[in-house]
Amino acid sequence: MKFLKKKELEQKRRWRVRAKVVGSAERPRLSLCLSNKHIYAQCIDDKLGKTLVSLCSTSKELAGEKLLPNVAGTQALGAKFGEKLKAAGISAVVFDRGSRRYHGCVKSFADAVRAAGINF
């Protein structure tokens, strides 16, 4: 029961954030997902329902790097993702942090993407 309650509360937080954050073609939604082993980031146009740019710690582009879902790993992935967004011609996004608080891994990822020149 305790686990079910925890998941329900997490889902409510995710929906609350998602209700306020909507991506468009001009400002797509930047979604970040952290699992126990990997980091996933994608840029989504919610109007069309299409993923424009995606990157994860298991992708071939990052084959040489061992990125863990910690502050250093999310910072490195954020820098690479910012470069990939620039190459795709995306300069502004809205950030979807999911059910997580804006600190630690989430904050380091966002700061690295901002340092690459992407506006939030």
C-alpha positions, 0 to 999 in steps of 0.5 A: 500500500505504501508503494502504491501511495508513493507512485500515485503521489509521483503521478500527481506531481508529474501531471501538475507540472505537465499541465503548466508546460506545453511544447510548441514548434517555437518552444518545444518541451524538454523532458528529462527522465532519470532511471537508476542506471541511465539518463534520457532527454528529449525535445517534444513538439506537443502540438504534433506529438513528435520527438524532435531531438533525443539523447540518452546515456546509452546512445552510440554518440556517447559510447566512450563515456560512462554516464551515470545518473548523478550530477556529473553525468547529467551535466555532461549529457546536458552539454551534449544535448545543448549542442545537439539542440543548437545543431537542430536549430532549436534555441528556446525550450520549456523545461519539463522536470517531471515529478522531480524537484529542481535541484541536484541532477535536474538542476545540473542538467538544466544549467549545462543546457543553458550554458550551451546557449539554449533559453528556457 
